[in-house]
Amino acid sequence: MKIASSGVSRRVEPSERKGAESLALAASYLAEARATAGIGANRASFASAYMAWFHAVRAVLFRDGVREKSHHCIEVYLEACVAAVRPEEEWVLLFGRLRSRWHENQYSFGPAPADDEVAAAIDRAGRFVERIRMLLEQTDRWRYERV
């Protein structure tokens, strides 16, 4: 699916500054997830780990001049990143699972994430934020029409 014509995003002025701010926010959410892990706040910790992923990908979108209209757009754009620059494909699958679990956590009456699930989400979020930081340093802005 091309996000440029799918209605899940729109063009904006590319902004390295907003990209850097979004990546800093991702790091802040990651720190928050780590701080709340293990004190019985599993929902908050898991949500913060998810937001670290979300804002890391948003950093790429801001850099590329794309504004998402939904959390689903983030996943679609990440999939386009994989096709364009070949970061590890596992990130798309992991983000999709995390987004689905985050949505369930936010809007259902199910149980809170288990300690091991929270720990795994935090670990992966840390690796993902670092991977996106490297991706931003190693790649140029993508043309919106290509994705």
C-alpha positions in Angstrom: 0.0 0.0 0.0 1.4 3.4 -0.9 0.7 5.7 2.0 0.9 8.8 -0.3 -2.4 7.8 -1.9 -4.0 5.8 1.0 -5.3 8.7 3.0 -3.4 7.6 6.2 -0.9 10.5 5.9 -0.3 13.9 4.3 2.7 15.9 3.2 4.2 18.4 5.4 7.4 20.5 5.3 10.3 18.1 6.1 11.8 19.0 9.5 15.1 17.7 10.8 14.3 19.6 14.0 11.0 17.9 14.6 12.6 14.6 13.7 15.2 15.2 16.4 12.6 16.2 18.9 10.5 13.1 18.2 13.6 10.9 18.7 14.3 12.7 22.0 10.7 12.1 23.0 11.2 8.4 22.1 14.2 8.3 24.4 12.1 10.0 27.1 9.3 7.4 26.8 11.9 4.6 26.9 13.3 6.0 30.2 9.8 6.3 31.6 9.1 2.7 30.6 12.3 1.6 32.4 11.5 3.6 35.4 8.0 2.2 35.8 9.0 -1.4 35.1 8.9 -3.7 38.1 6.9 -1.5 40.4 3.5 -2.9 39.4 2.7 -0.3 36.7 2.9 -2.8 33.8 0.2 -1.0 31.7 2.0 2.3 32.0 5.4 0.8 31.4 4.2 -1.1 28.3 2.4 1.9 27.0 5.6 4.0 27.4 7.6 1.3 25.6 5.1 1.4 22.7 5.3 5.2 22.6 9.1 5.0 22.3 8.6 2.9 19.1 5.9 5.2 17.8 8.0 8.4 18.3 11.1 6.8 16.9 9.4 6.1 13.6 7.7 9.5 13.7 11.2 11.0 13.7 11.7 9.4 10.3 8.4 10.7 9.0 9.1 14.3 10.2 12.5 14.1 8.5 10.8 12.9 5.3 8.0 15.4 5.3 5.2 13.0 6.2 2.5 13.5 8.9 0.6 10.4 9.9 -3.1 10.4 10.5 -3.2 7.2 12.5 -1.0 4.7 14.4 -1.5 2.3 11.5 0.3 4.8 9.2 3.4 4.4 11.4 3.4 0.7 10.7 2.9 1.2 7.0 5.7 3.7 6.8 8.0 1.4 8.7 7.2 -1.3 6.2 8.1 1.1 3.4 11.4 1.8 5.2 12.2 -1.9 5.2 11.5 -2.1 1.4 13.6 1.1 0.8 16.7 0.7 3.0 16.5 -2.8 4.3 16.6 -2.5 8.0 15.8 -5.8 9.7 12.3 -7.0 8.7 11.6 -8.1 12.2 11.0 -4.5 13.2 7.8 -4.3 11.1 6.4 -7.5 12.6 7.4 -6.5 16.1 5.9 -3.1 15.8 2.7 -4.6 14.5 2.5 -6.9 17.4 3.3 -4.2 19.9 0.7 -1.8 18.4 -1.9 -4.5 18.6 -1.1 -5.3 22.2 -0.9 -1.6 23.1 -4.4 -1.1 21.5 -5.7 -4.1 23.5 -4.1 -2.7 26.6 -5.6 0.7 26.1 -9.1 -0.1 25.1 -10.1 -3.6 26.5 -10.7 -5.1 29.9 -8.0 -7.7 29.5 -5.2 -8.4 32.0 -2.3 -6.1 32.3 0.9 -7.2 30.4 3.0 -9.7 32.3 6.4 -8.7 33.8 8.3 -10.7 31.1 6.2 -9.1 28.3 7.0 -5.6 29.6 10.7 -6.4 29.9 10.8 -7.7 26.3 8.9 -4.6 25.1 11.4 -2.3 26.8 14.4 -4.2 25.6 13.1 -4.2 22.0 12.2 -0.5 22.2 15.7 0.4 23.3 17.2 -1.5 20.4 14.6 -0.1 18.0 15.2 3.6 19.1 18.9 3.1 18.6 18.3 1.4 15.2 16.2 4.4 14.0 18.9 6.8 15.3 21.4 5.0 13.1 19.0 4.9 10.2 18.5 8.6 10.3 22.2 9.2 10.3 22.9 6.8 7.5 20.1 7.6 5.0 18.8 10.6 3.2 15.2 11.8 3.2 12.9 9.6 1.1 10.6 11.0 -1.4 7.0 10.9 -0.1 5.6 9.7 -3.5 7.8 6.6 -3.3 6.1 5.2 -0.3 
